[in-house]
Amino acid sequence: MNRSLLDQSVPKSILTYYRQAMTVLSMAVIAVVFIVVFRPFNIYDSLDFIIHGSLSRWINSSEDAFFLALSSAVVVAAALIMISRVILVRNRQNEITYRGFLVWCGIEFLVVALGITIWSATLFHDEYTSIFRLFSNVLGRTACILFIPYIIMLLYIIIVDKAHQLKALKERIDNDEELQQKAYILLYDEHNEMRLSVKREDLIMIESADNYICVWYLNNEQIKKTMIRNTMKRVAGQLSHCSIQRCHRSYMINMDRVKVLRRDKDGVFIEFGIEGIFDVPISKTYIDNITKWLMK
């Protein structure tokens, strides 16, 4: 882990009771499988436990002692780690960095080793006469046994973190594309090839001209017109989501550019207040829709 990653915050989605419970369960399963399958340190062959008190009646062989030791050690370790993770999750409102998390795991590991040492000294008599010697032995073996689960846990956290970062990046890209689409009007021809991209605020209107459309827009404050081979109906469908609305069978207008809605004896007209742009008629079919847009 590089320095920048160590100083980053662990994703809060990792610090939940469910995820930590699954983490502890996975660590316990991996540790059990590792011990049972690989029998590290010749732990089975060298085991010579003598059990305290009434438990001795249940132990008939070193194999029984081994599985008792294994199961109870796993329970002790899992319980201590779970308590540690509950404390960690309850304080998740305070952001913890990867560096802090590693320190937490280190302290957690020492507590687990100490707990297993106390459990072993209490439950069993073995060849160790010194608690410190027993602790050093437990510390080394616990480190080797839990090394793989801890590494897997850290890798899992990093992978989830990277997944969150990729998701956030994708959302930013999607938002940027959405803003870009909102900022520009893209006009396509009959073959669905993009022919013109105009800033929304610069587009004035679109006029039907037989099998073509005439796009009126501003460029450096100058009125420009561009002909594109397409039908008004198809273009209206492509732009139905934005403020470019149809007001007549021959016209679509940029509602953001409308200055005046005028009704006179000849009908209803839209005024843009732009020199060189004529007033656009509104047909009865579209008057209600245009009025609703203007009242937003």
URTAFEN-V885710 format. One record per residue. N is the residue number from 1. RES is the residue in one letter. NEAR is the number of other ideal C-beta (glycine too) atoms within 12 Angstrom. Layout:
# URTAFEN-V885710
N;RES;NEAR
N;RES;NEAR
This chain:
# URTAFEN-V885710
1;M;19
2;N;10
3;R;10
4;S;11
5;L;20
6;L;19
7;D;17
8;Q;23
9;S;25
10;V;37
11;P;27
12;K;20
13;S;19
14;I;31
15;L;31
16;T;20
17;Y;18
18;Y;14
19;R;24
20;Q;33
21;A;19
22;M;19
23;T;34
24;V;34
25;L;21
26;S;24
27;M;38
28;A;31
29;V;20
30;I;28
31;A;38
32;V;24
33;V;19
34;F;26
35;I;32
36;V;20
37;V;13
38;F;17
39;R;19
40;P;24
41;F;19
42;N;13
43;I;29
44;Y;23
45;D;12
46;S;17
47;L;27
48;D;20
49;F;31
50;I;16
51;I;26
52;H;18
53;G;13
54;S;9
55;L;20
56;S;17
57;R;10
58;W;13
59;I;24
60;N;13
61;S;15
62;S;20
63;E;18
64;D;20
65;A;30
66;F;25
67;F;23
68;L;27
69;A;31
70;L;31
71;S;21
72;S;24
73;A;36
74;V;35
75;V;23
76;V;30
77;A;39
78;A;32
79;A;21
80;L;32
81;I;39
82;M;28
83;I;20
84;S;29
85;R;33
86;V;20
87;I;21
88;L;32
89;V;27
90;R;15
91;N;17
92;R;25
93;Q;11
94;N;15
95;E;19
96;I;27
97;T;22
98;Y;26
99;R;21
100;G;22
101;F;34
102;L;24
103;V;16
104;W;29
105;C;31
106;G;20
107;I;19
108;E;34
109;F;31
110;L;23
111;V;25
112;V;41
113;A;32
114;L;25
115;G;31
116;I;39
117;T;33
118;I;20
119;W;28
120;S;36
121;A;24
122;T;19
123;L;27
124;F;30
125;H;19
126;D;27
127;E;15
128;Y;19
129;T;10
130;S;13
131;I;17
132;F;14
133;R;17
134;L;27
135;F;24
136;S;17
137;N;25
138;V;36
139;L;25
140;G;20
141;R;31
142;T;40
143;A;25
144;C;23
145;I;35
146;L;40
147;F;21
148;I;22
149;P;35
150;Y;31
151;I;19
152;I;20
153;M;35
154;L;28
155;L;17
156;Y;24
157;I;33
158;I;25
159;I;16
160;V;24
161;D;27
162;K;17
163;A;17
164;H;21
165;Q;18
166;L;14
167;K;16
168;A;16
169;L;14
170;K;14
171;E;14
172;R;14
173;I;14
174;D;14
175;N;14
176;D;14
177;E;15
178;E;15
179;L;13
180;Q;16
181;Q;20
182;K;19
183;A;18
184;Y;23
185;I;37
186;L;28
187;L;36
188;Y;23
189;D;23
190;E;19
191;H;11
192;N;16
193;E;13
194;M;17
195;R;23
196;L;29
197;S;21
198;V;31
199;K;22
200;R;26
201;E;18
202;D;27
203;L;40
204;I;42
205;M;44
206;I;42
207;E;30
208;S;27
209;A;21
210;D;13
211;N;16
212;Y;24
213;I;37
214;C;28
215;V;40
216;W;35
217;Y;34
218;L;25
219;N;18
220;N;9
221;E;11
222;Q;14
223;I;22
224;K;20
225;K;24
226;T;26
227;M;21
228;I;34
229;R;23
230;N;33
231;T;23
232;M;31
233;K;19
234;R;25
235;V;37
236;A;28
237;G;17
238;Q;28
239;L;32
240;S;15
241;H;14
242;C;29
243;S;26
244;I;39
245;Q;35
246;R;37
247;C;38
248;H;29
249;R;18
250;S;25
251;Y;36
252;M;43
253;I;42
254;N;36
255;M;33
256;D;23
257;R;33
258;V;32
259;K;20
260;V;18
261;L;26
262;R;19
263;R;18
264;D;13
265;K;7
266;D;10
267;G;19
268;V;27
269;F;27
270;I;38
271;E;24
272;F;29
273;G;15
274;I;26
275;E;12
276;G;14
277;I;27
278;F;19
279;D;26
280;V;37
281;P;28
282;I;37
283;S;20
284;K;16
285;T;15
286;Y;27
287;I;23
288;D;16
289;N;24
290;I;32
291;T;20
292;K;13
293;W;25
294;L;23
295;M;11
296;K;12
